[in-house]
Structure formats: C-alpha cells, structure tokens
C-alpha cells in the first residue's frame, strides 16, 4: 500500500499535512486505518503500529527529539538510555520531559529530530561528561561536523561544563567503550596514546607510558578458538618486543573502574618510559 510504504521511508510517523504533501489522499488514509495498517494517534497525526514510541510522544507535543533521545536515531553512540524524553518544543510545556529550546541548524528532513549539531550541543549541555563525550565522539568520527563548529555554539559562562565535556573528545575512538577507557586513563594521570600501530602486532587500542598495551572488549565481544589463537599470538609478540599487556572487558570499564586503574597502576609502577 502506497501510504504505508511512504510512511515507512519517512520515520513511521507523520502529520496529515505531510502525508497530503506526499500525494496521499484522505481516502487512502481512511483505507489504511480501517485495514489496521495505520494508526490514527490523534487528529492530524498518523503512525505505523511499530513506530518508535518516542516519535509518537514528541509529535503529540508538537515537539522534536534531541539530546540523548535523538542520539540513537541519528546513529550515534549512547552509553545509557535516558530515563526521561529529551525534546525541543519551543515555548511549550515539556510535560515532565527535558526540554531543550535552543536551535541553530535545520531539523531532520523527515524524522521528528533536531539536526545532528543541535543534538550534540544539547548532549554536551545536559548529559554527564563521559556520556556526552561518547555521543559527540561518534559524530565527529563519522564526519558529521567538526569540533570548532560545536564550540561556536558553546560560548558564555553558562556553557563552561559543556566546553569541558567537549574537551574530552578526540574523534579517534572506534567504539563507545574506548572513549570511556581513554577518559578513565587520562583522568588517572597516565600518558595515553590511542590506536597505536606496533610492528609485528598491528594496531592496539591504547599504549600507556610507552610500554603498556591495553585493549578493551566491547559489550558485543564474543571469542572463538580462532580469535583466541590470534590474541595469543599477539600477546606473545608484544611480550617478545618488550611490552606489557592488559585486557579489560566492557563490564570492567563501565562498572569496575577502580579495579582497572589499580591494575594499570600496578603494572606501570616503577617503570615510566615515554
């Protein structure tokens, strides 16, 4: 059915005026609703049955998603799903949600989302520093924008926290957990190099103080015999070349950071070579 296909490619939720603008007639809308393929959320608002609930909630308030609520829909890394909806509804009651009214760039062309840059700015202003850094890091790595463009929107004394969070971002991490680990190591006072290539070994996640290789496993990590053999050869080669080696799990980095720092500190103790 034309109306369902159109809606599927446009975020699963749309207002009547948008549907009519796409050439869909009132008769087609009624047929889609009667068949159960389309839901009428309220007057002037339709959605597919499997539409994201946050899309529906935002449009019911005539608002758009931003900050942590928009991050995943922009394809950005997000450490923790937000307990409240983060919206942008200019001059409107937030309904108990977090309302970010500041807008500087065009909104998403079809989804009920603010633009990526505004989503990043709101994350920096709102989220804990590490969470914000993870969101922004993924966007910069993807090439959505550049750090200076974000900084231009974070002027003034009220944005001191946001600028501090932005300073944690480098744009070179390959996963969210690497961002967390890098910040953890640097805040502990270790000299950190990231994504270092070592002859005979390949690229490693971190090189601390010039001799300790640290690698971290993402939450999707699954080892098999082939992977274990490859890791064993890498570890042997690192030892043969004079490096020390530690490996931490996603759970270690996220939930047992004191343990991680203590193990790193023990290995580094008495041997700092930069």
C-alpha positions in Angstrom: 0.0 0.0 0.0 1.4 3.4 -1.1 0.6 5.2 2.1 2.4 2.6 4.3 5.4 2.4 2.1 5.7 6.2 2.1 5.4 6.3 5.9 7.9 3.5 6.3 10.5 5.6 4.5 9.7 8.7 6.4 10.2 7.7 10.0 6.9 5.8 10.6 5.1 8.8 12.0 3.7 11.8 10.1 1.2 14.6 10.3 -1.7 14.8 7.9 -0.3 17.8 6.1 2.9 16.0 5.3 1.0 12.9 4.0 -1.1 15.0 1.8 2.0 16.8 0.6 3.4 13.5 -0.5 0.3 12.9 -2.6 -1.6 10.7 -0.3 -5.4 11.3 -0.4 -7.8 11.3 2.6 -9.4 8.2 1.1 -6.2 6.3 1.2 -5.6 7.3 4.8 -9.0 6.0 5.8 -8.5 2.7 4.0 -5.1 2.3 5.7 -6.6 3.0 9.1 -9.6 0.6 8.5 -7.2 -2.2 7.5 -5.2 -1.8 10.7 -2.0 -1.0 8.8 -2.0 2.6 10.1 -2.9 4.1 13.4 -4.5 7.5 13.9 -2.8 8.8 17.0 -4.9 11.9 17.2 -6.4 14.4 14.8 -3.8 15.2 12.2 -1.2 12.6 13.3 -0.7 9.1 12.0 1.8 6.3 12.7 2.7 2.8 11.8 1.9 0.2 14.5 5.6 -0.4 15.1 6.6 3.3 15.1 9.1 4.3 17.9 7.1 5.3 20.9 9.3 8.4 21.4 8.5 9.6 17.9 4.8 9.5 18.8 5.3 11.1 22.1 7.3 14.0 20.7 4.8 14.7 17.9 1.9 14.6 20.3 3.5 17.5 22.0 4.3 19.1 18.6 8.0 18.8 19.6 11.1 17.2 18.2 13.6 14.8 19.8 17.1 15.9 20.7 20.0 15.1 23.1 20.0 11.5 24.3 16.6 10.8 22.9 17.7 11.7 19.4 21.2 10.2 19.5 20.3 6.6 18.6 18.0 7.7 15.8 20.9 9.7 14.3 23.1 6.6 14.6 25.3 7.9 17.4 26.8 6.0 20.3 24.8 6.2 23.5 26.0 4.7 26.8 22.7 4.9 28.8 19.1 5.2 27.5 17.6 8.4 29.0 15.1 7.9 31.8 13.1 11.0 30.5 12.4 12.1 27.0 14.6 14.9 25.7 12.6 17.1 23.4 12.8 20.5 21.8 9.4 22.2 22.0 9.8 26.0 21.7 7.5 27.9 24.0 5.7 24.7 25.1 5.1 22.8 28.3 7.6 19.9 28.4 5.1 17.6 30.1 7.7 16.5 32.6 10.3 15.8 29.9 13.6 17.6 29.4 13.0 20.5 27.1 15.9 22.0 25.1 14.6 25.0 23.2 17.9 26.2 21.7 18.1 25.5 17.9 20.8 26.6 15.4 20.6 24.3 12.4 18.0 22.7 10.2 16.0 19.9 11.7 15.9 16.4 10.2 14.2 16.4 6.8 11.7 13.6 7.6 12.1 12.3 11.2 11.0 14.2 14.3 14.5 15.0 15.3 16.6 18.1 15.7 19.7 18.3 13.5 22.8 16.5 14.5 24.8 19.6 15.6 22.0 20.8 17.9 21.6 17.2 19.3 25.4 17.3 20.1 25.2 20.7 21.7 22.3 19.7 23.9 24.1 16.5 24.9 27.1 18.5 26.0 25.0 20.9 28.0 22.8 18.2 29.6 24.5 14.8 30.0 27.2 13.7 32.4 30.7 14.5 30.8 31.6 10.9 29.7 28.1 10.2 28.3 28.2 13.5 26.4 31.7 12.8 25.1 30.7 9.4 23.8 27.8 10.9 21.8 30.0 13.6 20.3 32.9 11.4 19.6 30.8 9.1 17.4 29.6 12.1 15.4 33.0 13.6 14.8 34.5 10.2 13.9 31.7 9.8 11.3 32.5 13.3 9.9 29.1 14.9 10.6 30.8 18.1 11.8 34.0 19.5 13.3 34.8 20.4 16.9 35.2 24.2 16.2 31.6 24.3 14.7 30.3 22.9 18.0 32.5 25.3 20.1 30.9 28.3 18.3 27.6 27.3 19.9 29.0 26.9 23.4 30.1 30.5 24.2 29.5 32.2 27.5 29.9 31.3 31.2 26.8 29.1 31.2 28.5 26.7 28.8 31.6 26.0 30.9 30.5 22.5 31.7 29.7 21.8 28.1 33.1 23.0 26.9 34.8 20.9 29.5 32.9 17.8 28.2 33.8 18.7 24.6 37.5 18.8 25.6 37.3 15.1 26.4 36.5 14.4 22.7 39.2 13.5 20.2 37.2 11.8 17.4 39.6 8.8 17.1 37.9 6.1 19.1 36.4 3.1 17.4 33.7 2.4 20.0 31.9 4.0 22.9 33.8 1.8 25.4 37.1 3.1 24.0 36.0 6.7 24.7 35.2 5.7 28.4 38.6 3.9 28.8 40.6 6.8 27.3 39.0 9.3 29.6 39.5 7.0 32.6 43.2 6.5 31.9 43.9 10.2 31.2 42.0 11.3 34.3 44.0 8.8 36.3 47.2 10.7 35.2 48.5 8.1 32.7 50.2 9.1 29.5 47.9 7.7 26.8 48.3 7.0 23.1 45.4 5.7 21.2 45.1 3.4 18.1 48.9 2.7 18.0 50.3 0.5 15.3 53.1 -1.8 16.6 55.3 -3.7 14.1 54.6 -7.4 14.0 51.4 -6.9 16.1 49.2 -4.4 14.3 47.0 -1.8 15.9 46.3 -1.8 19.6 43.7 0.2 21.5 46.0 2.0 23.9 49.6 2.4 24.7 50.2 3.7 28.2 53.5 5.3 29.3 55.2 3.9 26.1 55.2 0.2 27.1 51.9 -1.0 28.5 49.4 -2.1 25.8 45.8 -2.1 27.0 42.9 -3.4 24.9 39.2 -3.4 25.8 36.4 -5.6 24.6 33.1 -4.1 23.6 29.8 -5.4 25.0 29.3 -7.3 21.8 32.6 -9.2 22.2 32.5 -12.9 21.6 35.6 -15.0 21.5 36.1 -18.2 19.5 39.0 -20.6 19.0 40.4 -18.7 16.0 40.1 -15.3 17.8 41.8 -16.8 21.0 44.7 -18.1 18.9 45.1 -14.7 17.2 45.1 -13.0 20.6 47.6 -15.4 22.0 50.0 -14.8 19.1 49.6 -11.0 19.5 50.3 -11.2 23.2 53.3 -13.4 22.7 54.7 -11.0 20.1 54.1 -8.0 22.4 56.0 -9.8 25.2 58.8 -10.7 22.9 59.1 -7.0 21.9 59.3 -5.8 25.5 55.7 -4.6 26.0 53.4 -5.4 28.9 49.8 -6.2 28.2 46.4 -5.9 29.9 42.9 -6.6 28.6 39.7 -5.5 30.1 36.1 -6.3 29.5 33.2 -3.9 28.8 31.9 -4.6 32.4 35.4 -3.7 33.8 35.5 -0.4 32.1 31.9 0.5 32.8 31.3 -0.8 36.3 34.7 -1.7 38.0 36.9 1.3 37.2 38.8 1.3 40.4 39.9 -2.2 39.6 41.0 -1.2 36.1 43.0 1.8 37.4 44.7 -0.2 40.2 45.8 -3.0 37.8 47.2 -0.5 35.3 48.9 1.4 38.1 50.5 -1.8 39.4 52.0 -2.6 36.1 53.2 0.9 35.5 54.7 1.3 39.0 58.4 1.9 38.9 58.7 1.9 35.1 57.6 5.0 33.3 59.1 5.3 29.8 57.6 7.8 27.4 
